[in-house]
Structure formats: C-alpha cells, structure tokens
Amino acid sequence: MIGALVNFIILIPFLIFAVILSKGKGAFLLAGYNTMSESEKAEYDEVALCKFMGKIMFGVSFCILLFAFSDIVENQVLFMIALILLISIIIFALIYTNTKNRFKKNG
C-alpha cells in the first residue's frame, strides 16, 4: 500500500508537466531542446513539440496510475500491462521524434 502512495506522489508532478506541455508551453524543460542554441531552436515548431510531449507525458502518467492500482489490488498482471505500455510509449516517442524531422518548421 505504501508503494501505491509513492506512485500517487510521483504522479502529481508528471500530470502537472503533462498539462503545461499540452498547452504548448514549457519547452525549456525538455531535455535536448533546452540545450540547443537559439538559432537551432528557431528551426523547430516549439508548440507542436510541446503538445506531442504533453501527450506522451499523459501516457506515462497513466502508466504510473496503473502501477499504483496494481499495488492496491495486488495484481501482477496489471503491473505487467503498465510496464509493457510504458516501454511501448517510450519506444514510440523516441522513434516518432527522431524520424522525418516531424517538428522542424516548414520553409
């Protein structure tokens, strides 16, 4: 039960971050983007990148919520589903963001 409480505590900042990003704000919090020079940042659609990462953060938040519920109901299957979903979301995000220059500005 303490594990569920810890998961709920961890969930709160993830949800806050997801809401901020889904509004197109908070790009300075994205690793990699915040270390770019201003000229490199100008090549990217910051709002689209933030909104996409916001969706990813909502997915990660959902996985954390599933981890908490799996601890509450003591169901390992639910834990495994959350783990597989989390790994899938991360792999999808890595592939999606690093192919086809999806977040580069046109023109």
Secondary structure, DSSP 4 states (H G I P E B T S, - for coil): -HHHHHHHHHHHHHHHHHHHHHTT--GGGSTTTTTS-HHHHTTB-HHHHHHHHHHHHHHHHHHHHHHHHHHHHT-HHHHHHHHHHHHHHHHHHHHHHTSTTTTBPP-
